[in-house]
Amino acid sequence: MENVASDEVTLKLNIEDLEARLRSPALADSTVLRPKLERELFVMMERLDELIFPKLGYDPKQQPSDDSV
């Protein structure tokens, strides 16, 4: 079983840290590091979104059985 609350808090803190790094003047002229950090930020935000709003799939085994036969 996953600890979703802990994962969510960790991701939020990492996102805040990464956003602060991206606002840093030191990265203003970085043509290599900045795109990598922006991609990582996007991935983290997607993971956070998936934790908060999990995608539920269809599982036919979880359907009620037809007892009307």
Summary of the structure (lengths in Angstrom):
residues: 69
radius of gyration: 19.7
end to end distance: 38.0
largest distance: 71.3
contacts: 121
relative contact order: 0.13
helix: 67%
strand: 0%
